[in-house]
Amino acid sequence: MGRFGFVLLCFIPGTGLLFAQTTSTVTNPRWDNNADWTGTAPGYDTNQSAILDHDSDISGNSLIINGGHTVTINAGRTLTTDETITIKVGGTLIVNGTITGTDAGKEFKIENGTLTVNSGGIFDWAGFWTSDDDPATITIDGSVTVGGDMSNKTTIGGSGSLVVNGTLNNDGGSIFGCTDAGDGCCSGPGCTLPVELLNFKAAPIHDNSGVLIEWSTATEVNNDYFTLKRSDDHTRFETIAVVKGAGNSQKTENYAFIDRYPHYGRNYYSLTQTDYDGTSETFYTISVYIEARDKVQVYPVPVTAGHSLTVKMEIPKEEHIHLRLRNILGKEVFNDEFSAEQGIVVNRSIRTTGMTAGSYILTIAGPGLNENYRVIIR
């Protein structure tokens, strides 16, 4: 049986371009060997469009995609090269599989061409990257990693990820909507955040001296600092600590902070990481409950009518405190407001003269305190 192939003619609407398209038929096809393609070999300096449907190792030749031609890497296929790749004006590279550039000294360059990395596609380039001015078109819905420096002067869109291990110079370009110049410029759904958080946890200290908050990271890239915030209602957060980050690290980093003045009751903690360029990420929120009985004492209970009820409080920080005593019908029978300094123990007396026997609710409120106590007068 004689060997035969076929040639697929493709027409791009609006361009008037009619070009031949050829597909590889063997593993590691030579780009200049007609026998390895269904039609004429595309050549390293491509003169026709090509679909790579088998793994290919390009060595010793730079791949140049000329205008009007498209090179497509099919899903599940890998193109590996230790040379440069250049997309000329009007040329197109579509990555559904994987491209791997193994030489840290080689360039990937887009000269007003088109690069599309589709979902599931992987572009892992050990060298450096250069994107010229618009109208170059770059869409990243898959994963792109640049081992060296990246210079970008065009618009990069998509919902994938971009990691630059060298210096990113976003010179008039836009990356996932971010137009700031400098390393780490990345925002929107395609942003790969520079810190991998391993854990974030909080627990009361057994001697009631506060809450121990701990977190650790697996990797850090350009991490300037962490901001730790606390809330008693999961809505309004206040900053309680700013902790310096490790900058750049590829090993586990452990962090800890003791909150000496938690709220009584439920405490919520949030953690935000900020890069050197101001880009930030807020991680998930954790909570811990602090019993108030160790820092607030109400006695004697029950109390005899006409005698004094004592409220003893350890003030965690300078606060304005409000005491209210109400009967079971909600009628206020006692109201007291005062300010206290940090670290002192306050004793306030409530005279029960004229109060009828029964159950009452004592409310103690302040910026770090909101507790209710049942009081019985007999």
Stockholm file with secondary structure:
# STOCKHOLM 1.0

chainA/1-378         MGRFGFVLLCFIPGTGLLFAQTTSTVTNPRWDNNADWTGTAPGYDTNQSAILDHDSDISGNSLIINGGHTVTINAGRTLTTDETITIKVGGTLIVNGTITGTDAGKEFKIENGTLTVNSGGIFDWAGFWTSDDDPATITIDGSVTVGGDMSNKTTIGGSGSLVVNGTLNNDGGSIFGCTDAGDGCCSGPGCTLPVELLNFKAAPIHDNSGVLIEWSTATEVNNDYFTLKRSDDHTRFETIAVVKGAGNSQKTENYAFIDRYPHYGRNYYSLTQTDYDGTSETFYTISVYIEARDKVQVYPVPVTAGHSLTVKMEIPKEEHIHLRLRNILGKEVFNDEFSAEQGIVVNRSIRTTGMTAGSYILTIAGPGLNENYRVIIR
#=GR chainA/1-378 SS CCCCCCCEEEEETTTTEEEEEEEBCSSSCCTTCGGGBSSSCCTTEESSEEEECSCEEECSSCEEECTTCEEEECTTCEEEESSCEEECTTCEEEESSEEEECCTTCEEEESSCEEEECTTCEEEESSEEEECSTTCEEEESSEEEESSCEEECSEEESSSEEEESSCEEESSCEETTBCCCSTTCCCSTTBCCSEEEEEEEEEECTTSSCEEEEEEEEEEEEEEEEEEEEESSSSSCEEEEEEEEEEEESSCEEEEEEESSCCSEEEEEEEEEEETTSCEEECCCEEEEECSTTTEEEESSSBCTTSEEEEEEECSSSEEEEEEEEETTCCEEEEEEEEECTTCEEEEEEECTTCCSEEEEEEEEETTEEEEEEEEEC
#=GC SS_cons         CCCCCCCEEEEETTTTEEEEEEEBCSSSCCTTCGGGBSSSCCTTEESSEEEECSCEEECSSCEEECTTCEEEECTTCEEEESSCEEECTTCEEEESSEEEECCTTCEEEESSCEEEECTTCEEEESSEEEECSTTCEEEESSEEEESSCEEECSEEESSSEEEESSCEEESSCEETTBCCCSTTCCCSTTBCCSEEEEEEEEEECTTSSCEEEEEEEEEEEEEEEEEEEEESSSSSCEEEEEEEEEEEESSCEEEEEEESSCCSEEEEEEEEEEETTSCEEECCCEEEEECSTTTEEEESSSBCTTSEEEEEEECSSSEEEEEEEEETTCCEEEEEEEEECTTCEEEEEEECTTCCSEEEEEEEEETTEEEEEEEEEC
//
